[in-house]
Amino acid sequence: MQHLDTILIHGGLTTDSKTGAVNTPIYQTSTYAQRALGENLGYEYSRTKNPTRDGIESLIAELEGGKYGFGFASGMAAIGTILSLFKTGDKILISNNVYGGTFRILDQVFANFGIGYEIVDMRDSTLLESAINPEVRGILLETPANPLMSVTSLEKIAKIAKAHKILSIVDNTFMTPYLQRPLDFGIDIVVHSATKYLGGHSDVVAGLVVVKDEELAKKIGFLQNSIGGVLAPFDSFLLIRGIKTLGLRMQRHCENALEIAEFLSTHSGVAKVYYPGLKSDDGYAIQKEQALGGGGMISFELSSEYDYRKFFASTQTIVLAESLGGVESLLCHPASMTHASIPWEIREKVGISDNLIRLSVGIEYAKDLIDDLVQAIDKAKK
């Protein structure tokens, strides 16, 4: 079997069989000429199937160790489609810190269809088991979770889900298949906001899903076509292009993040650092077992004598912006940005305080990033 670094460049249906083009062509077409009634060349309409989308779908399936890949117009389109597998009366267990958009779609959209949810600290297997009843039909989690980087054992989640015959769904956006492959641990469905590390350049919005099971793939494929939130040809092309450098980028993201996390851990203006690549982190041991690195995401809390508003107003290189996973470093204030849709009392309970800062570490020179953080923290002192 080839190394993942090679598959990133040569995997999937990413060489055009008709012309030999080494870059997948952009099939910018909505429909396809048919030879006769009921006779086509494998394509009828681009919502259903498109050659460029075939390229990225086959590539992500191979990278994740799955068999079937699906491309969507955004990460939330992917999540929404997967949640459509469930029916009225079903309940989904979600980890106690997940992306705010995932919480919002469950709390304000799927709740209207009688699909419930419950927030559980999935690091505690006993607590998770006790939350499962006949209504529970799925477990949805992130590991490391957004934004507190809490780590959950994929193997334990998969075993619990299989024992109760319910679906296990993992959002693998933070890790990417370069660092972590949930399907290898028995997880049923892997979801990505491909907008982030897979695209890698903050120039595309996309979502991806991968499964191994054929019957499950048929259901997802039906929903993908029926709901129609599919990935466009040009965006499919951009993702294939971005993934070619994923290995190099993730190596640099991880190197920079570890150096910055170690520095922040020693800074008097920082009360706590959340990064699973640190040996002092609660999730370090599990992260080391199931992933090849700590990733490029760090969260940290400023000490109480520092004003987070002044901090955000003072960075010079690192950009304050939504999203993550690009080559440039981005800062985010979870309480008012990515997790604003989560009620204050829930945020407080799980630890998403106003002083919590999330940093997507880019591939710039690490010392320049540290220098920027230092001067911004210094200016934030009350």
Secondary structure, 3 states (H helix, E strand, C coil): CCCHHHHHHHCCCCCCCCCCCCCCCCCCCCECCCCECCECCCCCECCCCCHHHHHHHHHHHHHCCCCEEEEECCHHHHHHHHHCCCCCCCEEEEECCCCHHHHHHHHHCHHHHCCEEEEECCCCHHHHHHHCCCCEEEEEEECCCCCCCCCCCHHHHHHHHHHCCCEEEEECCCCHHHHCCHHHHCCCEEEEECCCCCCCCCCCCCEEEEECCHHHHHHHHHHHHHHCCECCHHHHHHHHHHHCCHHHHHHHHHHHHHHHHHHHCCCCCEEEEECCCCCCCCCHHHHHHHCCCCCCEEEEEECCCECHHHHHCCCCCCEECCCCCCCCCEEECCCCCCCCCCCHHHHHHHCCCCCEEEEECCCCCHHHHHHHHHHHHHHCEC
